[in-house]
Amino acid sequence: MLARTAAVPKIATKIYYNELKVKAQQAECIYGANFLQDAADLTPDDKRKRFNDALELHQRTFYTALNVVLQFAPEEQFNKEKLIAIAASYMQRLGYGDQPYLIYQHTDTAVPHLHIVTITIRPDGCHIRTPFTARLFSEPARKAVEQEFGLVKAAGHRRSVKKNPGPARRVEYGKLPSEEAIADSLQYILENFRYRSIDELNAILGLYNLTAKTGRPGSRLHQFGGLLYQILDKKGQGRGAPVKASSLPFKPTLRWLAQKFAENKTPDPIAVRDTRLALDAVLRENPSGPKHFKDALRRNYLAVSPHLLSKTAADNLLLVNLEHRTILDIKELGKDYDLPAIRQKLQPGESIQPSQATKQQTKKNKQKRSL
């Protein structure tokens, strides 16, 4: 069993998230501990009111809620009664046995798991301190529960590093446990592609519905040099909980990636030449729109991360050469290629050949001088 705990400021946000899953028929509230009614009879308002009444007793603390996720091995398909017993035993050992808490059974992934939401304010108004909960209380509780119920130990969930990982596949959320799906594809990508920055890595990862997150400037993740990997859906939105780089078997942290960035600092001249020739071939095909443009790229073993083809992309364009397993900024291919020219190419009815890009830019410069 895997157990994750996180202190959160507001219990309402966690109830809202879980109730959305219930509404989408991807979860069920199977138990309400220390509630007057059975879980099946509780409305969302009943749940919020029970917690809010207790929170009124102590209003000086910022982190007043605790979110717990208990994850089981795929083969551990337990009935509700056993899941409730496992969760109750864990919460008792964690020190929250007398607290009101809700147990939600989620069915939105291939991995059986529970979400438990509770508050850190006791009935007498005292606050349960949450720092180091995972290390001091959760780990001993998890091990004891594994022993009590004969569960697959947390170590058994961890994926070992493959010596020869197979080709990466596009990850689909829910088909496999998130950590397993991310680890399998990520190991192949990181060991076989050449990339020189997080932006370049993300352009490659985007082709496989993955992303690497360093956090917003000023966030704790960014300040402490952390790194998370997450699965993306077709719209480029994150799905499921992000996975810490340090929790993956081969530890692809920022420090590990920095060594790769340094190794790949100088672009391969042969890859640059072949990418230029391939892009020339794409432009000569005169594709009529974004879909045909991407098809032409694919036929010539080139790719662009889906979100980079949108009009909101940055002022550069990163091309992934799938044959050489490398990524290049289009500016590295020479002055005949720039983002405005490719933008025009993506507009239906426009046609730009490689040799025309420089002519058009020269014409624009002359017009500016005349003004």
C-alpha positions in Angstrom: 0.0 0.0 0.0 1.2 3.5 -0.8 0.1 6.4 1.5 0.4 10.1 0.7 -0.6 12.9 3.1 -0.9 16.6 2.4 -1.9 19.4 4.7 -4.3 21.8 2.9 -5.8 25.2 3.9 -9.4 24.5 3.1 -11.4 21.2 3.5 -14.0 22.7 1.1 -11.7 22.4 -1.9 -11.1 18.7 -1.3 -14.8 18.0 -0.7 -15.6 19.8 -4.0 -13.0 17.8 -5.9 -14.3 14.5 -4.6 -18.0 15.4 -5.1 -17.2 16.3 -8.7 -15.8 12.8 -9.1 -18.9 11.3 -7.5 -21.1 13.3 -9.9 -19.1 12.0 -12.8 -19.6 8.5 -11.5 -15.8 8.1 -11.0 -15.9 7.9 -7.2 -18.2 7.0 -4.3 -18.3 8.2 -0.7 -18.3 4.9 1.1 -17.9 6.0 4.7 -18.3 9.0 7.0 -16.4 8.5 10.3 -17.9 10.3 13.3 -20.9 11.6 11.4 -24.4 11.2 12.7 -25.7 9.9 9.4 -24.5 7.1 7.1 -22.4 8.1 4.1 -25.2 7.3 1.6 -27.5 9.8 3.4 -25.0 12.7 3.6 -25.4 15.6 1.2 -22.4 17.8 0.2 -23.9 20.5 2.5 -24.1 18.0 5.4 -20.4 17.2 4.9 -19.3 20.8 4.8 -21.4 21.8 7.8 -20.0 19.0 10.0 -16.4 20.1 9.3 -17.2 23.8 9.5 -18.8 23.4 12.9 -15.5 22.0 14.2 -13.4 24.6 12.5 -15.3 27.4 14.3 -13.5 26.2 17.5 -10.1 27.2 16.2 -9.6 30.0 13.6 -5.9 30.9 14.0 -4.4 28.0 12.0 -3.8 28.2 8.2 -3.6 24.5 7.4 -6.9 23.2 8.9 -7.4 20.1 6.7 -5.5 16.9 5.8 -5.9 15.0 2.5 -4.8 11.3 2.5 -4.5 9.0 -0.5 -4.2 5.3 0.0 -3.2 3.4 -3.1 -3.3 -0.4 -3.6 -1.7 -2.8 -6.0 -3.8 -3.4 -9.2 -4.5 -7.0 -8.1 -5.8 -5.9 -4.7 -9.5 -5.5 -5.6 -11.2 -5.3 -2.2 -14.8 -4.9 -1.3 -16.1 -1.8 0.5 -16.1 -3.3 3.9 -12.4 -4.2 3.7 -11.5 -0.8 2.3 -13.2 0.9 5.1 -11.5 -1.3 7.7 -8.1 -0.6 6.1 -8.7 3.1 6.0 -10.1 3.2 9.6 -7.0 1.3 10.9 -4.7 3.7 9.1 -6.5 6.8 10.4 -6.5 5.5 13.9 -2.7 4.9 13.8 -2.2 8.3 12.2 -3.9 9.9 15.2 -7.1 10.9 13.5 -9.4 8.0 14.6 -11.7 10.4 16.6 -11.8 13.0 13.9 -14.6 13.4 11.4 -13.4 12.1 8.1 -14.8 11.0 4.7 -13.6 8.0 2.7 -14.0 8.2 -1.1 -13.4 5.2 -3.3 -12.1 6.4 -6.7 -12.5 4.3 -9.9 -11.1 6.8 -12.4 -7.8 4.9 -12.9 -6.6 1.3 -13.2 -5.2 1.5 -9.7 -7.5 1.0 -6.7 -7.2 3.9 -4.4 -9.0 5.9 -1.7 -9.1 9.6 -0.9 -9.7 10.5 2.7 -10.5 14.1 3.8 -10.4 15.3 7.4 -9.7 18.3 9.5 -6.8 19.0 11.9 -9.0 20.7 14.6 -10.0 18.4 17.5 -13.4 18.6 19.2 -11.8 20.5 22.1 -10.5 23.2 19.7 -6.8 22.0 19.8 -4.9 21.9 16.6 -3.2 18.7 15.4 0.2 19.7 14.1 0.9 18.4 10.6 4.7 19.0 10.0 6.5 15.7 9.3 3.2 13.8 9.4 4.4 11.5 6.6 7.7 10.6 8.2 6.8 10.4 11.9 3.3 9.0 11.7 2.2 7.9 8.2 5.1 5.6 7.4 4.8 3.6 10.7 1.0 3.5 10.2 1.3 2.3 6.6 3.7 -0.5 7.6 1.5 -1.6 10.4 -1.6 -1.7 8.2 0.3 -3.7 5.5 1.2 -6.2 8.2 -2.3 -6.3 9.7 -4.2 -6.9 6.4 -1.5 -8.7 4.4 -1.3 -6.0 1.8 1.3 -5.7 -1.0 4.1 -3.6 0.6 4.9 -0.1 -0.8 8.2 -1.4 -2.1 6.3 -3.8 -4.3 4.7 -0.9 -6.1 8.0 0.6 -7.1 9.1 0.0 -10.7 12.7 -1.2 -11.1 14.9 0.4 -13.8 14.8 -1.4 -17.1 18.2 -2.1 -18.5 16.9 -1.8 -22.1 13.6 0.2 -22.0 11.5 -0.3 -25.1 10.3 2.6 -27.4 8.1 5.1 -25.5 4.4 5.1 -26.1 1.9 7.9 -25.9 0.7 7.8 -22.3 -3.1 7.5 -21.7 -4.3 8.5 -18.2 -6.0 5.7 -16.4 -4.7 2.8 -18.5 -1.8 2.1 -16.0 -0.9 3.4 -12.6 0.4 7.0 -13.2 3.8 6.4 -11.8 4.3 3.2 -13.8 3.1 4.8 -17.0 5.3 7.9 -16.5 8.4 5.9 -15.5 8.2 3.5 -18.6 8.0 6.2 -21.2 10.1 8.8 -19.4 13.1 6.4 -19.1 13.2 5.7 -22.8 12.8 9.4 -23.7 15.5 10.7 -21.3 18.0 8.1 -22.3 17.5 8.2 -26.1 16.7 11.8 -27.0 19.1 14.8 -27.1 17.7 17.9 -25.3 19.4 21.0 -23.8 16.8 22.6 -21.6 13.5 22.0 -19.8 11.7 23.7 -22.6 13.2 21.4 -25.2 12.5 18.4 -23.0 8.9 19.4 -22.6 8.5 19.8 -26.4 9.6 16.1 -26.6 7.5 15.0 -23.6 4.4 16.7 -25.1 4.5 14.2 -28.0 3.9 11.4 -25.4 1.3 13.3 -23.3 3.8 14.1 -20.5 5.2 17.3 -19.0 7.9 18.3 -16.6 7.1 21.0 -14.1 9.6 23.1 -12.2 6.9 25.3 -10.5 6.1 29.0 -10.8 8.8 31.5 -9.8 8.5 32.1 -6.1 6.8 28.7 -5.4 8.4 26.3 -3.0 8.9 23.8 -5.8 10.8 26.4 -7.8 12.8 27.7 -4.9 14.1 24.3 -3.8 14.9 23.1 -7.3 12.1 20.4 -7.3 10.7 18.7 -10.4 7.4 17.0 -11.1 6.3 14.9 -14.0 2.6 14.7 -15.0 0.4 13.0 -17.6 -1.4 15.4 -20.0 -4.7 14.9 -21.8 -5.4 15.8 -25.4 -5.9 19.4 -24.6 -2.6 19.7 -22.8 -4.2 19.8 -19.3 -2.7 17.8 -16.4 -4.4 14.6 -15.4 -3.9 12.8 -12.1 -1.4 13.7 -9.3 2.1 14.8 -10.5 4.9 12.5 -9.6 8.1 13.7 -7.9 11.2 13.1 -9.9 12.9 11.8 -6.8 10.3 9.1 -6.4 10.9 7.5 -9.8 13.4 4.6 -9.9 16.1 6.3 -11.9 15.7 9.7 -10.1 15.5 12.1 -13.1 15.8 15.2 -11.0 16.9 18.7 -12.2 20.4 17.9 -11.1 20.4 14.7 -13.2 18.9 16.6 -16.2 21.6 19.3 -15.9 24.2 16.8 -16.7 22.2 15.8 -19.8 21.8 19.4 -20.8 25.6 19.9 -20.6 26.3 16.7 -22.6 24.0 17.8 -25.4 25.0 21.4 -25.5 26.4 21.4 -29.0 23.9 20.3 -31.7 24.8 17.5 -33.9 25.7 19.0 -37.3 24.4 15.9 -39.2 21.1 16.2 -37.3 21.0 19.9 -38.2 21.6 19.2 -41.9 19.0 16.4 -42.1 16.4 18.4 -40.2 16.9 21.3 -42.7 16.5 18.9 -45.6 13.4 17.3 -44.0 11.8 20.8 -43.4 12.6 21.8 -47.0 10.7 18.7 -48.1 7.8 19.6 -45.9 7.6 23.1 -47.3 7.9 21.9 -50.9 4.8 19.7 -50.3 2.8 23.0 -49.8 0.5 21.6 -47.1 -2.7 23.6 -47.0 -3.3 23.8 -43.3 -2.3 22.8 -39.7 -3.5 19.2 -40.1 -1.7 18.6 -43.5 1.3 20.5 -42.1 1.6 18.0 -39.2 1.0 15.1 -41.5 3.8 16.3 -43.8 6.1 16.7 -40.8 5.3 13.2 -39.7 6.1 11.7 -43.1 9.5 13.4 -42.9 10.2 12.1 -39.4 9.7 15.6 -37.8 7.2 16.6 -35.1 6.1 19.6 -33.1 4.6 19.3 -29.7 0.8 19.9 -30.2 0.4 23.0 -28.1 3.4 24.7 -29.9 1.4 24.8 -33.2 -1.3 27.0 -31.6 -1.3 30.7 -32.1 -0.5 31.3 -28.4 2.9 29.6 -28.7 6.1 31.4 -27.8 8.3 33.3 -30.3 10.3 30.3 -31.2 9.5 26.9 -32.7 11.1 23.6 -31.6 11.3 20.8 -34.1 11.8 17.2 -32.9 13.7 15.1 -35.3 12.4 11.6 -34.6 15.0 9.9 -36.8 18.0 11.5 -34.9 16.0 11.7 -31.7 17.1 15.3 -31.2 15.4 18.7 -30.9 16.4 21.9 -32.6 15.2 25.5 -32.5 14.1 26.4 -36.0 16.5 29.4 -35.9 19.4 26.9 -35.7 18.5 25.7 -39.2 19.6 29.0 -40.8 18.2 32.4 -41.6 15.8 31.1 -44.3 13.6 29.6 -41.5 11.9 31.7 -38.9 8.6 31.5 -37.0 6.7 34.1 -38.9 7.4 32.2 -42.1 6.1 29.0 -40.6 3.1 30.8 -39.2 2.2 31.9 -42.7 2.6 28.4 -43.9 0.0 27.3 -41.3 -2.6 29.7 -42.8 -4.8 28.0 -45.4 -4.0 29.1 -48.9 -0.5 30.4 -48.1 2.6 28.9 -49.7 6.2 29.6 -48.7 9.1 27.8 -50.1 12.4 27.7 -48.2 14.1 30.2 -50.6 11.1 32.6 -50.3 11.4 33.2 -46.5 14.5 35.4 -46.8 13.1 37.3 -49.8 9.9 38.1 -47.9 11.9 39.3 -44.8 14.1 41.5 -47.0 11.0 43.0 -48.6 9.5 43.8 -45.2 12.8 45.5 -44.2 12.8 47.7 -47.3 9.2 48.7 -46.6 10.2 49.7 -43.0 13.1 51.8 -44.3 10.8 53.7 -46.8 8.6 54.6 -43.9 
